[in-house]
């Protein structure tokens, strides 16, 4: 396919035509492409800043005056790790991709499956990907389609080897592997070059003559034929334990074309030796996969033998590193930019530092927030419910058995003084989360989602949820509430404000029980944060509760009340767990 030349730059209709042709799959070229391609990094361009094309980057590596290195990868994660280490390019290894898919390196994975993997690798990186394209997956026609598909997926180049399809790995019975007809292979190279739409897309021809036991003369003959056929570089392959084959080839080859090598077998050869030979690029071809296999085998054997994670937890990457490599931080930033706000409350604070000693043996090895109800820990259910309402930024204050509180949808704040402090101190430790609308809840409490939603949608600066269905408390103290108005059937239209909260067993004279739910808008968050700082100066501060904070706030600022009748469960005793079981039945 020929590239359509669009010029001059000032001709706007032609540029528009170029964009439309590209959308339909036609490769076009304008003078602006040359400007962008030559740029050493991000440049100002119409619309978002555009990086130098990956194809141009790869061509630059192959034609570099200094020795360059690219690193094997076999999926998006390993490709990103290679780039972070500093590699300017990535080798999408056929062996490694096959191994990751659990099949042999004998074209058992289809070409489309390999290309799918390579696309993920390209999406995960900003450096170019050179795909190990085996034999081109067929004849010249398969090669043409492969090149077009690779360009569509953002792959910068492909390396094809002169063996017969289906191929076998070069290090398995190499002499038994027949080579492709040289002229037929030259036609395949020409077909690939004619099919490319991007002038900088690279086709590397891999010579397998030395692998298959042929002479140096045959290797030189094929390399020269492939160069004349249009290959952008020659990969000369050898399975010897020394670079003797490469030394002999380079002595005859000179500098007539870029040479790529794969020193898997002659691994002890210093890089300076390759520089002296005039090698253009070294591929470290399979070492991420091989190191991963070693690490996985060790980890799995240990877990199987010990039936525990204790010995391996400190030896493996923390989950935070996994999330970082996946780009979780960027997603959170994007959510802030693009997701519609379901409410003004975007922060969540969950207080889960206490053990819950009233539950006895149930909390011997975990805090009560981690006790399961209906197959899920209470804390997990609360986090899920907040997430469902659009609250993504959640901090959990943990204390007792804090190592058991882990998860992917929240961050943690440690209250290591949990034994000698109360819940107000836990909130104080998380005060920096109060930088906008927020909701505060206890980690041992379950709520119907409508209660969380109503709490968030109330227009007041500070809002608490009050259960008007007060039953006799017996010996058990609860946080009982006096309000400006009692609960009535028309309470949706009535503005109710808090007067005070009292922790008591007596129910007479109260309008309801505080459900342990506090929500604030941006102004209310500032009021709460300021009150926390003020109360922190008190000598008894660490022995105060959220009730004390709310009463202090109510004395100087109106606190709105959302009435409910049921719809929540505070898990303090074993019998509460029985009720909770029916809560999600």
MARVONU-241527 format. One record per residue (C-alpha): residue number from 1; residue in one letter; x, y, z. Coordinates in steps of 0.001 Angstrom, whole numbers. Layout:
# MARVONU-241527
> NUM | A | X | Y | Z
...
This chain:
# MARVONU-241527
> 1 | X | 0 | 0 | 0
> 2 | X | 1425 | 3382 | -996
> 3 | X | 1520 | 6353 | 1358
> 4 | X | -523 | 9351 | 198
> 5 | X | 1549 | 12556 | 350
> 6 | X | -401 | 15541 | 1703
> 7 | X | 1107 | 19020 | 1205
> 8 | X | 1560 | 21855 | 1820
> 9 | X | 957 | 22276 | 5537
> 10 | X | -897 | 25508 | 5000
> 11 | X | -3523 | 23755 | 2893
> 12 | X | -6155 | 23109 | 5552
> 13 | X | -8587 | 21163 | 3291
> 14 | X | -5815 | 18676 | 2491
> 15 | X | -5024 | 18228 | 6186
> 16 | X | -8700 | 17587 | 6915
> 17 | X | -8768 | 15098 | 4056
> 18 | X | -5704 | 13412 | 5597
> 19 | X | -7465 | 12971 | 8922
> 20 | X | -10542 | 11501 | 7245
> 21 | X | -8452 | 9108 | 5156
> 22 | X | -6615 | 7921 | 8263
> 23 | X | -9916 | 7236 | 10011
> 24 | X | -10818 | 4961 | 7100
> 25 | X | -7517 | 3091 | 7382
> 26 | X | -5552 | 4816 | 4590
> 27 | X | -1963 | 5689 | 5600
> 28 | X | -1223 | 9336 | 4791
> 29 | X | 1705 | 11624 | 5399
> 30 | X | 1922 | 15390 | 5818
> 31 | X | 4902 | 17647 | 6541
> 32 | X | 3641 | 17882 | 10106
> 33 | X | 4394 | 14166 | 10484
> 34 | X | 8039 | 14865 | 9721
> 35 | X | 8129 | 17578 | 12391
> 36 | X | 6545 | 15301 | 14991
> 37 | X | 8718 | 12324 | 14019
> 38 | X | 11950 | 14286 | 14349
> 39 | X | 11112 | 15689 | 17760
> 40 | X | 13188 | 14183 | 20617
> 41 | X | 10241 | 14050 | 23001
> 42 | X | 6785 | 15508 | 23625
> 43 | X | 6148 | 18530 | 21390
> 44 | X | 3389 | 21060 | 21069
> 45 | X | 995 | 19989 | 18335
> 46 | X | -2614 | 20675 | 17401
> 47 | X | -4668 | 19173 | 20217
> 48 | X | -2948 | 17168 | 23017
> 49 | X | 836 | 16994 | 23138
> 50 | X | 2074 | 14196 | 20894
> 51 | X | 5039 | 11958 | 21641
> 52 | X | 7526 | 10940 | 19004
> 53 | X | 6143 | 7954 | 17128
> 54 | X | 7177 | 4586 | 18501
> 55 | X | 8166 | 3438 | 15014
> 56 | X | 10545 | 6394 | 14780
> 57 | X | 11966 | 5553 | 18193
> 58 | X | 12679 | 1964 | 17146
> 59 | X | 14288 | 3016 | 13885
> 60 | X | 16486 | 5384 | 15860
> 61 | X | 17616 | 2534 | 18126
> 62 | X | 18477 | 281 | 15180
> 63 | X | 20400 | 3054 | 13438
> 64 | X | 22071 | 4422 | 16584
> 65 | X | 25812 | 5034 | 16513
> 66 | X | 26074 | 3438 | 19962
> 67 | X | 25139 | -35 | 21175
> 68 | X | 21495 | -187 | 22268
> 69 | X | 19673 | -2735 | 24431
> 70 | X | 16049 | -3856 | 24567
> 71 | X | 14470 | -6124 | 27166
> 72 | X | 12134 | -9073 | 26833
> 73 | X | 8580 | -8799 | 28072
> 74 | X | 5561 | -11036 | 27697
> 75 | X | 2605 | -8961 | 28910
> 76 | X | 1695 | -5394 | 29772
> 77 | X | 3040 | -5608 | 33323
> 78 | X | 6480 | -6933 | 32375
> 79 | X | 6684 | -4393 | 29520
> 80 | X | 6058 | -1544 | 31949
> 81 | X | 8667 | -2948 | 34350
> 82 | X | 11203 | -3029 | 31506
> 83 | X | 10500 | 588 | 30613
> 84 | X | 10707 | 1718 | 34243
> 85 | X | 14118 | 48 | 34516
> 86 | X | 15334 | 2376 | 31757
> 87 | X | 15139 | 272 | 28600
> 88 | X | 14389 | 2295 | 25478
> 89 | X | 12574 | -577 | 23809
> 90 | X | 10907 | -3908 | 24505
> 91 | X | 11243 | -7299 | 22816
> 92 | X | 7890 | -9082 | 22688
> 93 | X | 9376 | -12556 | 22906
> 94 | X | 7588 | -15399 | 21171
> 95 | X | 9058 | -17889 | 23626
> 96 | X | 7993 | -15862 | 26653
> 97 | X | 4517 | -15058 | 25366
> 98 | X | 3975 | -18742 | 24554
> 99 | X | 5204 | -19734 | 28016
> 100 | X | 2922 | -17180 | 29675
> 101 | X | 20 | -18672 | 27719
> 102 | X | 1061 | -22167 | 28798
> 103 | X | 1815 | -23484 | 25305
> 104 | X | 4944 | -24472 | 23367
> 105 | X | 6958 | -22087 | 21211
> 106 | X | 5844 | -23971 | 18083
> 107 | X | 3166 | -21574 | 16780
> 108 | X | 649 | -23203 | 19123
> 109 | X | -533 | -19714 | 20048
> 110 | X | -2206 | -18171 | 17017
> 111 | X | -829 | -15002 | 15480
> 112 | X | -3918 | -13064 | 16548
> 113 | X | -3460 | -14170 | 20168
> 114 | X | 173 | -13026 | 20084
> 115 | X | -820 | -9685 | 18567
> 116 | X | -3443 | -9211 | 21291
> 117 | X | -739 | -9640 | 23936
> 118 | X | 1573 | -7243 | 22100
> 119 | X | -1182 | -4627 | 22004
> 120 | X | -1496 | -4732 | 25795
> 121 | X | 2281 | -4339 | 26019
> 122 | X | 2228 | -1319 | 23734
> 123 | X | -660 | 254 | 25630
> 124 | X | 1266 | -124 | 28889
> 125 | X | 4418 | 1622 | 27650
> 126 | X | 5724 | 4698 | 25870
> 127 | X | 8730 | 2918 | 24353
> 128 | X | 8609 | 894 | 21107
> 129 | X | 7776 | -2793 | 20926
> 130 | X | 9657 | -5100 | 18535
> 131 | X | 7550 | -8212 | 18117
> 132 | X | 9074 | -11644 | 17692
> 133 | X | 6907 | -12550 | 14703
> 134 | X | 8282 | -16067 | 14216
> 135 | X | 8118 | -16795 | 10457
> 136 | X | 5473 | -14188 | 9741
> 137 | X | 2784 | -16809 | 10445
> 138 | X | 2550 | -18031 | 6866
> 139 | X | 3450 | -16806 | 3394
> 140 | X | 3811 | -13301 | 1965
> 141 | X | 72 | -12662 | 2255
> 142 | X | 9 | -13512 | 5962
> 143 | X | 2996 | -11215 | 6372
> 144 | X | 1181 | -8306 | 4723
> 145 | X | -1811 | -8697 | 7010
> 146 | X | 444 | -9070 | 10064
> 147 | X | 2217 | -5777 | 9354
> 148 | X | -1057 | -3915 | 8847
> 149 | X | -2457 | -5297 | 12102
> 150 | X | 709 | -4492 | 14040
> 151 | X | 583 | -894 | 12865
> 152 | X | -3052 | -676 | 13947
> 153 | X | -2106 | -1955 | 17409
> 154 | X | 766 | 496 | 17895
> 155 | X | 3613 | -2039 | 17482
> 156 | X | 6781 | -425 | 16142
> 157 | X | 8311 | -3351 | 14287
> 158 | X | 8419 | -7083 | 13695
> 159 | X | 11256 | -9603 | 13488
> 160 | X | 10722 | -12630 | 11242
> 161 | X | 12999 | -15684 | 10936
> 162 | X | 13862 | -17707 | 7874
> 163 | X | 12472 | -21038 | 9005
> 164 | X | 9499 | -23065 | 7859
> 165 | X | 6063 | -22523 | 9393
> 166 | X | 5201 | -23879 | 11934
> 167 | X | 8540 | -23152 | 13572
> 168 | X | 10224 | -24575 | 16655
> 169 | X | 12323 | -22672 | 19171
> 170 | X | 15885 | -22171 | 17945
> 171 | X | 17449 | -23901 | 20934
> 172 | X | 15483 | -27138 | 20509
> 173 | X | 17182 | -29570 | 18075
> 174 | X | 18344 | -26653 | 15954
> 175 | X | 19971 | -28766 | 13222
> 176 | X | 16678 | -30598 | 12640
> 177 | X | 14889 | -27388 | 11720
> 178 | X | 14684 | -26744 | 7976
> 179 | X | 15269 | -23238 | 6665
> 180 | X | 12871 | -21409 | 4370
> 181 | X | 13748 | -20921 | 731
> 182 | X | 15836 | -17761 | 597
> 183 | X | 14028 | -16214 | -2366
> 184 | X | 10644 | -16979 | -833
> 185 | X | 11741 | -15317 | 2391
> 186 | X | 12980 | -12254 | 489
> 187 | X | 9517 | -11992 | -1044
> 188 | X | 8016 | -12097 | 2427
> 189 | X | 10249 | -9208 | 3518
> 190 | X | 9281 | -7176 | 446
> 191 | X | 5595 | -7875 | 1060
> 192 | X | 5878 | -6657 | 4633
> 193 | X | 7664 | -3472 | 3601
> 194 | X | 5129 | -2763 | 835
> 195 | X | 2249 | -3312 | 3263
> 196 | X | 3393 | -849 | 5909
> 197 | X | 1696 | 2533 | 6071
> 198 | X | 4223 | 4140 | 8399
> 199 | X | 7573 | 4688 | 6697
> 200 | X | 9374 | 4112 | 10017
> 201 | X | 7814 | 733 | 10777
> 202 | X | 10717 | -1732 | 10994
> 203 | X | 11058 | -5251 | 9607
> 204 | X | 14005 | -7154 | 11054
> 205 | X | 15140 | -10316 | 9247
> 206 | X | 16460 | -13065 | 11488
> 207 | X | 19030 | -15426 | 9982
> 208 | X | 18857 | -18968 | 11388
> 209 | X | 21590 | -20523 | 9228
> 210 | X | 24100 | -20859 | 12079
> 211 | X | 21405 | -22249 | 14394
> 212 | X | 20502 | -24899 | 11828
> 213 | X | 24128 | -25957 | 11322
> 214 | X | 24801 | -24218 | 8000
> 215 | X | 28076 | -22465 | 7152
> 216 | X | 29127 | -18902 | 7764
> 217 | X | 29009 | -18404 | 4014
> 218 | X | 25340 | -19360 | 3922
> 219 | X | 24618 | -16976 | 6800
> 220 | X | 26344 | -14129 | 4960
> 221 | X | 24581 | -14955 | 1696
> 222 | X | 21170 | -14879 | 3346
> 223 | X | 21867 | -11736 | 5374
> 224 | X | 22895 | -9842 | 2235
> 225 | X | 19847 | -11056 | 313
> 226 | X | 17546 | -9946 | 3137
> 227 | X | 19236 | -6545 | 3269
> 228 | X | 18669 | -6051 | -454
> 229 | X | 15043 | -7194 | -62
> 230 | X | 14424 | -4223 | 2232
> 231 | X | 14943 | -5507 | 5794
> 232 | X | 15697 | -2635 | 8177
> 233 | X | 18148 | -4728 | 10209
> 234 | X | 19562 | -8257 | 10340
> 235 | X | 19329 | -10416 | 13457
> 236 | X | 22193 | -12914 | 13393
> 237 | X | 21420 | -15816 | 15704
> 238 | X | 23826 | -18296 | 17314
> 239 | X | 23531 | -21003 | 19943
> 240 | X | 27228 | -21315 | 20791
> 241 | X | 28447 | -20634 | 24323
> 242 | X | 30922 | -18067 | 22954
> 243 | X | 30435 | -15215 | 20471
> 244 | X | 32695 | -16963 | 17953
> 245 | X | 29955 | -17156 | 15305
> 246 | X | 29123 | -13484 | 15723
> 247 | X | 32807 | -12503 | 15662
> 248 | X | 33305 | -14348 | 12386
> 249 | X | 30159 | -12910 | 10828
> 250 | X | 30964 | -9307 | 11787
> 251 | X | 34516 | -9646 | 10440
> 252 | X | 33013 | -10315 | 7009
> 253 | X | 29923 | -8155 | 7277
> 254 | X | 31479 | -4840 | 8237
> 255 | X | 29058 | -1920 | 8630
> 256 | X | 26843 | -2490 | 5622
> 257 | X | 23615 | -2753 | 7702
> 258 | X | 22457 | -2733 | 11367
> 259 | X | 23034 | -6042 | 13162
> 260 | X | 20973 | -7305 | 16109
> 261 | X | 22068 | -10195 | 18342
> 262 | X | 20529 | -12345 | 21083
> 263 | X | 23332 | -13465 | 23475
> 264 | X | 21224 | -15954 | 25437
> 265 | X | 23842 | -18726 | 25139
> 266 | X | 26992 | -16581 | 25144
> 267 | X | 25701 | -14595 | 28106
> 268 | X | 29108 | -14080 | 29772
> 269 | X | 30429 | -11955 | 26911
> 270 | X | 30943 | -8324 | 28029
> 271 | X | 28917 | -5665 | 26288
> 272 | X | 32113 | -3832 | 25330
> 273 | X | 32977 | -6758 | 23091
> 274 | X | 29750 | -6196 | 21153
> 275 | X | 30547 | -2486 | 20904
> 276 | X | 33943 | -3233 | 19375
> 277 | X | 32284 | -5522 | 16832
> 278 | X | 29922 | -2745 | 15761
> 279 | X | 26717 | -4470 | 16875
> 280 | X | 23691 | -2138 | 16744
> 281 | X | 21344 | -3772 | 19244
> 282 | X | 21382 | -6489 | 21918
> 283 | X | 18163 | -8261 | 22886
> 284 | X | 17941 | -9721 | 26393
> 285 | X | 15440 | -12204 | 25118
> 286 | X | 13771 | -14204 | 27902
> 287 | X | 15042 | -13222 | 31327
> 288 | X | 11946 | -11608 | 32798
> 289 | X | 9978 | -14770 | 32090
> 290 | X | 12701 | -17071 | 33417
> 291 | X | 13165 | -15056 | 36614
> 292 | X | 9398 | -14963 | 37131
> 293 | X | 9209 | -18758 | 36813
> 294 | X | 11912 | -19186 | 39472
> 295 | X | 10200 | -16785 | 41858
> 296 | X | 6736 | -18270 | 41317
> 297 | X | 7932 | -21836 | 41823
> 298 | X | 9635 | -20897 | 45085
> 299 | X | 6631 | -18989 | 46386
> 300 | X | 4106 | -21653 | 45443
> 301 | X | 6166 | -24479 | 46961
> 302 | X | 6522 | -22555 | 50214
> 303 | X | 2796 | -21804 | 50473
> 304 | X | 1885 | -25392 | 49627
> 305 | X | 4317 | -26842 | 52171
> 306 | X | 3639 | -24448 | 55034
> 307 | X | -71 | -23852 | 54370
> 308 | X | 561 | -20250 | 55332
> 309 | X | 1514 | -16925 | 53779
> 310 | X | 3713 | -15824 | 56657
> 311 | X | 7033 | -16845 | 55080
> 312 | X | 6345 | -15316 | 51691
> 313 | X | 4467 | -12102 | 52438
> 314 | X | 7640 | -10076 | 52996
> 315 | X | 9300 | -11661 | 49948
> 316 | X | 6742 | -10668 | 47330
> 317 | X | 5755 | -7296 | 45928
> 318 | X | 3153 | -5522 | 48074
> 319 | X | -291 | -5034 | 46578
> 320 | X | 344 | -1298 | 46424
> 321 | X | 3156 | -1945 | 43945
> 322 | X | 825 | -4046 | 41804
> 323 | X | -1768 | -1262 | 41801
> 324 | X | 919 | 1320 | 40992
> 325 | X | 2149 | -662 | 38006
> 326 | X | -1447 | -1031 | 36832
> 327 | X | -1811 | 2749 | 36852
> 328 | X | -4340 | 2902 | 39657
> 329 | X | -3275 | 6438 | 40590
> 330 | X | -3994 | 7715 | 37091
> 331 | X | -7437 | 6123 | 37157
> 332 | X | -8306 | 7855 | 40415
> 333 | X | -7204 | 11185 | 38942
> 334 | X | -9289 | 10485 | 35838
> 335 | X | -12314 | 9661 | 37973
> 336 | X | -11965 | 13057 | 39639
> 337 | X | -11913 | 14726 | 36220
> 338 | X | -14544 | 12780 | 34344
> 339 | X | -17000 | 10968 | 36628
> 340 | X | -20201 | 12844 | 37468
> 341 | X | -20543 | 13714 | 41122
> 342 | X | -23393 | 11756 | 42649
> 343 | X | -23058 | 13962 | 45697
> 344 | X | -20756 | 16599 | 47066
> 345 | X | -19402 | 14078 | 49577
> 346 | X | -16367 | 12421 | 48071
> 347 | X | -14421 | 11351 | 51147
> 348 | X | -15133 | 8444 | 53435
> 349 | X | -13653 | 7852 | 56891
> 350 | X | -14287 | 4556 | 58640
> 351 | X | -13269 | 4164 | 62280
> 352 | X | -12231 | 545 | 62882
> 353 | X | -9461 | 623 | 65486
> 354 | X | -11197 | -1173 | 68363
> 355 | X | -11250 | -4894 | 69024
> 356 | X | -14827 | -5380 | 70187
> 357 | X | -13976 | -7383 | 73300
> 358 | X | -17671 | -8024 | 74018
> 359 | X | -17586 | -10511 | 71138
> 360 | X | -15075 | -12682 | 73015
> 361 | X | -13258 | -15306 | 70964
> 362 | X | -14732 | -13985 | 67721
> 363 | X | -12293 | -11082 | 67889
> 364 | X | -9297 | -12994 | 69237
> 365 | X | -7483 | -12818 | 65897
> 366 | X | -9213 | -9901 | 64145
> 367 | X | -11121 | -6711 | 64971
> 368 | X | -14881 | -6814 | 64869
> 369 | X | -14887 | -4801 | 61654
> 370 | X | -13468 | -7897 | 59945
> 371 | X | -16085 | -10327 | 61244
> 372 | X | -17954 | -11798 | 58304
> 373 | X | -21652 | -11292 | 57764
> 374 | X | -23159 | -13208 | 54875
> 375 | X | -19722 | -14208 | 53585
> 376 | X | -18159 | -10737 | 53671
> 377 | X | -16460 | -8762 | 56447
> 378 | X | -18559 | -5911 | 57818
> 379 | X | -15876 | -3444 | 56722
> 380 | X | -15889 | -4743 | 53160
> 381 | X | -19658 | -4369 | 52935
> 382 | X | -19475 | -789 | 54152
> 383 | X | -16696 | 83 | 51688
> 384 | X | -18660 | -1505 | 48830
> 385 | X | -21757 | 481 | 49722
> 386 | X | -19806 | 3753 | 49815
> 387 | X | -18183 | 2926 | 46473
> 388 | X | -21621 | 2319 | 44975
> 389 | X | -22588 | 5873 | 45954
> 390 | X | -19573 | 7329 | 44132
> 391 | X | -17337 | 7640 | 47191
> 392 | X | -13955 | 6352 | 46021
> 393 | X | -11570 | 8009 | 48461
> 394 | X | -11973 | 6070 | 51678
> 395 | X | -9614 | 5958 | 54662
> 396 | X | -9919 | 3244 | 57303
> 397 | X | -8440 | 3956 | 60726
> 398 | X | -7218 | 639 | 62059
> 399 | X | -5634 | -421 | 65363
> 400 | X | -6230 | -3840 | 66917
> 401 | X | -4805 | -6625 | 64696
> 402 | X | -4262 | -3965 | 62052
> 403 | X | -2513 | -6354 | 59679
> 404 | X | -5859 | -8095 | 59075
> 405 | X | -7374 | -4903 | 57655
> 406 | X | -6264 | -4728 | 54046
> 407 | X | -8040 | -4062 | 50800
> 408 | X | -7822 | -2473 | 47372
> 409 | X | -10576 | 120 | 47679
> 410 | X | -9334 | 2089 | 50659
> 411 | X | -6226 | 3448 | 52309
> 412 | X | -5336 | 2846 | 55942
> 413 | X | -4356 | 5091 | 58839
> 414 | X | -2895 | 3425 | 61922
> 415 | X | -3990 | 4248 | 65461
> 416 | X | -1316 | 2358 | 67366
> 417 | X | -2628 | 3811 | 70625
> 418 | X | -6013 | 2150 | 70161
> 419 | X | -5914 | 491 | 73609
> 420 | X | -5708 | 3824 | 75469
> 421 | X | -7734 | 6101 | 73151
> 422 | X | -11298 | 6401 | 71930
> 423 | X | -12910 | 7036 | 68572
> 424 | X | -12391 | 10811 | 68575
> 425 | X | -8642 | 10307 | 68535
> 426 | X | -9005 | 7985 | 65532
> 427 | X | -10940 | 10703 | 63706
> 428 | X | -8255 | 13200 | 64683
> 429 | X | -5597 | 11009 | 63049
> 430 | X | -7631 | 11109 | 59835
> 431 | X | -8419 | 14830 | 59981
> 432 | X | -6458 | 15517 | 56785
> 433 | X | -9106 | 13512 | 54930
> 434 | X | -11581 | 16256 | 55870
> 435 | X | -10690 | 18402 | 52871
> 436 | X | -14148 | 18423 | 51329
> 437 | X | -17481 | 16714 | 51693
> 438 | X | -17085 | 13631 | 53868
> 439 | X | -18958 | 10845 | 55585
> 440 | X | -17790 | 9271 | 58842
> 441 | X | -18957 | 5848 | 59994
> 442 | X | -17940 | 3073 | 62358
> 443 | X | -16402 | -57 | 60870
> 444 | X | -18687 | -2348 | 62892
> 445 | X | -21958 | -921 | 61572
> 446 | X | -24088 | -2038 | 58643
> 447 | X | -26411 | 365 | 56823
> 448 | X | -29043 | 91 | 54181
> 449 | X | -27788 | 2030 | 51159
> 450 | X | -30713 | 4447 | 51265
> 451 | X | -29563 | 5670 | 54685
> 452 | X | -26107 | 6472 | 53330
> 453 | X | -27678 | 8192 | 50332
> 454 | X | -30062 | 10284 | 52437
> 455 | X | -27254 | 11313 | 54754
> 456 | X | -25241 | 12520 | 51776
> 457 | X | -28111 | 14380 | 50098
> 458 | X | -29208 | 16428 | 53124
> 459 | X | -28408 | 20137 | 52495
> 460 | X | -27059 | 20903 | 55997
> 461 | X | -23365 | 21568 | 56655
> 462 | X | -23288 | 18796 | 59263
> 463 | X | -25768 | 15913 | 59365
> 464 | X | -26332 | 12941 | 61646
> 465 | X | -28668 | 9973 | 61166
> 466 | X | -31067 | 9212 | 64012
> 467 | X | -33164 | 6066 | 64464
> 468 | X | -36530 | 7040 | 65891
> 469 | X | -37421 | 3419 | 66720
> 470 | X | -36040 | 3285 | 70270
> 471 | X | -36473 | -4 | 72060
> 472 | X | -35745 | -538 | 75748
> 473 | X | -31961 | -541 | 76120
> 474 | X | -31810 | -2539 | 79367
> 475 | X | -28278 | -2478 | 80719
> 476 | X | -26684 | -1404 | 77454
> 477 | X | -25720 | 2267 | 77029
> 478 | X | -26508 | 3902 | 73729
> 479 | X | -26081 | 7329 | 72172
> 480 | X | -29572 | 8777 | 72532
> 481 | X | -30628 | 12008 | 70886
> 482 | X | -32787 | 15012 | 71652
> 483 | X | -33908 | 16920 | 68581
> 484 | X | -35794 | 20112 | 67753
> 485 | X | -38749 | 17979 | 66579
> 486 | X | -39790 | 14375 | 67078
> 487 | X | -40141 | 11954 | 64214
> 488 | X | -43415 | 12246 | 62279
> 489 | X | -44735 | 10820 | 59029
> 490 | X | -44043 | 14125 | 57297
> 491 | X | -40450 | 14322 | 58455
> 492 | X | -39223 | 14482 | 54830
> 493 | X | -40526 | 18037 | 54662
> 494 | X | -39500 | 19055 | 58163
> 495 | X | -36168 | 20601 | 59088
> 496 | X | -34977 | 18870 | 62231
> 497 | X | -31903 | 19898 | 64171
> 498 | X | -29918 | 18244 | 66895
> 499 | X | -30041 | 19540 | 70431
> 500 | X | -27776 | 17038 | 72167
> 501 | X | -26593 | 13441 | 72382
> 502 | X | -26404 | 11609 | 75686
> 503 | X | -24817 | 8200 | 76248
> 504 | X | -27243 | 6457 | 78591
> 505 | X | -29383 | 3383 | 79227
> 506 | X | -32536 | 5412 | 79846
> 507 | X | -34810 | 6007 | 76866
> 508 | X | -37375 | 8413 | 78345
> 509 | X | -37283 | 11944 | 76979
> 510 | X | -35249 | 11124 | 73842
> 511 | X | -36299 | 11247 | 70208
> 512 | X | -34066 | 8504 | 68880
> 513 | X | -30651 | 6820 | 68805
> 514 | X | -27684 | 8117 | 66842
> 515 | X | -26883 | 5497 | 64183
> 516 | X | -23173 | 6306 | 64153
> 517 | X | -23327 | 8115 | 60818
> 518 | X | -21949 | 11645 | 60427
> 519 | X | -21777 | 13503 | 57101
> 520 | X | -20500 | 16977 | 56252
> 521 | X | -20238 | 19196 | 53189
> 522 | X | -17083 | 21183 | 52413
> 523 | X | -17990 | 23906 | 54922
> 524 | X | -18937 | 21342 | 57558
> 525 | X | -15633 | 19521 | 57033
> 526 | X | -13739 | 22700 | 57867
> 527 | X | -15879 | 23180 | 60988
> 528 | X | -15184 | 19610 | 62146
> 529 | X | -11456 | 19892 | 61441
> 530 | X | -11227 | 23173 | 63329
> 531 | X | -13147 | 21748 | 66298
> 532 | X | -10842 | 18708 | 66384
> 533 | X | -7777 | 20948 | 66544
> 534 | X | -9368 | 22983 | 69324
> 535 | X | -10327 | 19933 | 71391
> 536 | X | -6884 | 18367 | 70893
> 537 | X | -5529 | 20845 | 73453
> 538 | X | -7638 | 19320 | 76208
> 539 | X | -5889 | 17082 | 78708
> 540 | X | -8587 | 14436 | 78361
> 541 | X | -8694 | 14587 | 74568
> 542 | X | -7721 | 10956 | 73984
> 543 | X | -10604 | 9804 | 76177
> 544 | X | -13265 | 11727 | 74270
> 545 | X | -15709 | 10288 | 71744
> 546 | X | -17452 | 11452 | 68600
> 547 | X | -20460 | 12231 | 70792
> 548 | X | -18387 | 14860 | 72594
> 549 | X | -17346 | 16367 | 69271
> 550 | X | -20915 | 16495 | 67948
> 551 | X | -22217 | 18122 | 71131
> 552 | X | -19473 | 20779 | 70951
> 553 | X | -20351 | 21505 | 67328
> 554 | X | -24094 | 21634 | 68070
> 555 | X | -23481 | 24357 | 70622
> 556 | X | -22253 | 26757 | 67946
> 557 | X | -23568 | 25486 | 64618
> 558 | X | -26822 | 23830 | 63509
> 559 | X | -26604 | 20088 | 62942
> 560 | X | -29234 | 18567 | 60679
> 561 | X | -30999 | 15313 | 61556
> 562 | X | -32083 | 12601 | 59138
> 563 | X | -34672 | 10383 | 60808
> 564 | X | -35009 | 6687 | 60065
> 565 | X | -36777 | 3738 | 61558
> 566 | X | -34333 | 841 | 61460
> 567 | X | -32167 | 103 | 58432
> 568 | X | -28895 | -282 | 60317
> 569 | X | -27197 | -2650 | 62781
> 570 | X | -24410 | -1871 | 65218
> 571 | X | -22514 | -5105 | 65933
> 572 | X | -21501 | -5130 | 69597
> 573 | X | -22603 | -8563 | 70821
> 574 | X | -23015 | -12082 | 69479
> 575 | X | -26777 | -11599 | 69186
> 576 | X | -26155 | -8628 | 66891
> 577 | X | -24436 | -11014 | 64514
> 578 | X | -27581 | -13134 | 64406
> 579 | X | -29591 | -10070 | 63391
> 580 | X | -26958 | -9085 | 60861
> 581 | X | -27257 | -12473 | 59197
> 582 | X | -30823 | -11653 | 58307
> 583 | X | -29854 | -8136 | 57264
> 584 | X | -28429 | -9441 | 53984
> 585 | X | -30489 | -12602 | 53652
